[in-house]
Amino acid sequence: MTEHSLTVPRTARYYTLGTPSESITDLWIVCHGYGQLARFFLRHFAVLDNGQTLVAAPEALSRFYLEKFSGRVGATWMTKEDRLSEIDDQANYLNLLLQEQLRQLPQEVRITVLGFSQGGATVSRWLATQNVPVHRLILWAASFPEDIDFATGKTAFANLPVAVVYGTQDEFITPEALQRKQQLMHQLRIQPQVYTFEGGHTLHPETLALVDREL
């Protein structure tokens, strides 16, 4: 048996909050977590809807039923199966999305990338390609991926303001996982600003607004 692959066109779905115009000063690209859908995820960013911010939420390309064979649907950015191809597909997808937004916005717009949970690993791998003109990175309840190429990563993340945000009751953020993430970032010369809030594995509007003001 021989494995083959084809690169095929895909229809990718994304949602936006705000309207492209000359008044937009900030563009956010926000990537959801495992089992979420972009249209529901985007609701958490209503606090940023101020007439000067455009938020774009891409939806992962793989969808599945959350329970058995019907009912609610979620999406996932990748699995362990054919993961290298999926990482490449993600980068191509997000690059196209970013280009589509930028062509509608002023040239000096500030770009913020946020990844929540699984979306954090996704955006970290994307930025590590060094092809993204990002100004700020927010990793929310997210694990920094251990498969980042450190040779390119040190360049991609150099001098990039990074925020790490998590809830104090988040069952996925253990002290061991947090320490490992900090070690990885140290290797990449990333010195993140850390924000916490009282809550679990979710976004928190007040903390989101605070990070936006301070980062």
N, C-alpha and C positions, 0 to 999 in steps of 0.2 A: 504494500500500500504506500502510495506517494502523496504527500500533502502538497496542495497548490493553493494559490491565493489570487484573487482578482480585486482590483480597486474599482468600486462601483459608486455611482452617485447616490446620495442619501438625502431625504428631506428632513431637515433639522428644525425643531420647533423652539422658539424663544418668545419671551414676553418682555414688555418694557413698561416702565413707570416714568411718566414725564413725556414731553414732546420736544423733538429736535428743533432747535432754533438758534439764532445768534446770541440768545440770552443764556445758553447753557455754559456753565463754567466747569462743571464736574460730570464725568462719566464714570459710572460704576459697572463693572462686570461681576456678577455674583453667581456662584455655582452652588447648587443645592447638595444635600447629603443623600446617602443611600436610601432608596425607597421613597423619595419625595418626587413631587411634580413641580415644575417651575412656576406655574401660575399660582399655586398656593404658597410656595416659598417666597415669592415676590411681595406678598402682603406684609411680610415682616419689615419691609423697607419703606413703609408709608411715611415714617418720620423724616425721611430725606426728601420728600416730595415738596420742594419749596419754589418751584418755577425756574431754578437755576441748575438742577441736577437731573440727569437722565440715568435711570437704572435699567440695565439689560440682564435678564435672567435666562441663560440658555438651559435647555433640558437635555439630559444625558440621552444618548442614542439608543440605549437598550431599556426596554420596558418589560414589566412582568406583573402578574397578579400577586398582590400581597398575601392573599390567603387562598390556597387551593387553586381553582380554575375559573373563578369569576369574582366579581365585586371590585373593590378598590385596586387601582393600578399605581405602581411606583416605577421609578427609573433608577438605573445604576450606571455609573461612569465606566466601570470595568469590573472584570473578574480575573481570576488567575489564568483563564483560558485565552490563549493567543494575546497575551497582555501587551506585548511590544507593539503589535499592530494597532491595538486599541489606543495606546498612548499616542502613537503617531496620528491616528484619526482624530483624537481629542484636540491635539495641537492645531491641526489643519482647520478643524471646525471652529475653534475659538479665535484663531487668526482671522478667518473669514468674517465671523461675527463682529470682531473689533473693527476691521476695515469698513464694514457696512455702516457701523455707527459713526466712525470718525469722518466719513465723507459727508455727513450731514451736520457736522458740528464745527465750531470755530477751531482754528488750528492750535490755539494755545490751551485747549481744554485739558484739565487735570484728570488723569486716569487712575482709578482705584480698583484693585482686584480683590475680591473677597471670596474665600472658600469656606464653606461650612461642612464639618465632618468629612465625609469622603470627598467632597468638593475641594477641601483644602489640599489633599494630595494631588488632585487633578490640576489645580491652578499652579501648584509648586512645580510640577513637572513641565507644565506649559511655559512658565517663566524661565525655567532652566534652559530652554531652547535659545535664549538670548535674542529672540525676535520680537519681544513685546515691549513697547514704549511705556512701561508702567511707572507711576509716580509713588504709589503706596500699595502695600500688601497687607491684608488682614486675614489671619488664619483663626477661624472661630470654631472651637471645639474640634480641632483638627490635628491629626498626626502628620508631622512632616515626614515625607516618604524617605525611606532609607536607601532607595535605589537611585537617588539623584547623583548625577555625574559631578563629583566634587571639583574636577578640573574646570568644567564650564560653569558650575554653580557659583564658584567664588567670584566669577566675573558677572554672572547674571544678577546676583543679589548684592553686589558691591554698592554701598552707599544708599541702599533702598530702605526707606522707613518701613518697618514691619511691626505689626501689632499681633500679639497672641491673646485671645480672649476665651474664657471658659467659665462655666457656672461652678460654684463651689459644691453643688450636689450632683454634678455630672458623673454618672456611673461609669462612663468610658474614660474619664481622665483620672487615672491612678497616679500616685506619686512616682511610681516606677516609669510609667509611660511619659510623664512630664519631664522627668530627669533625662530620659533617652532623647526626647525631642530637643531639649536644651543643649545636649551634647552635640547633636547633629548640626544645630544652628551655629554653635560655637565653631565647629569645623569649617562652616561656610562663612565665618566672620560676620554672622548676623547677630545683632544685639537688639532683640525685640523689646518693645514696650509691652508689659503684661497688664492686662485688665481682667478683673474677676467681678462676678455679680452673684447674688444669692439666687440660685436656680439650677435647673438641670440641663439636659442636652437640647438646648433651644437657643434661639436668638432673643435678645433683650433690648427693646427699643431705646431705653434711656442710656444704656451702655453704648449702643451703636451710635447715638448722637454724640456722646462724649468722645468716643474714638475719632469720629469725624472732625470734631473741633480741635483735638489735641495732636493727632498724628501728623 
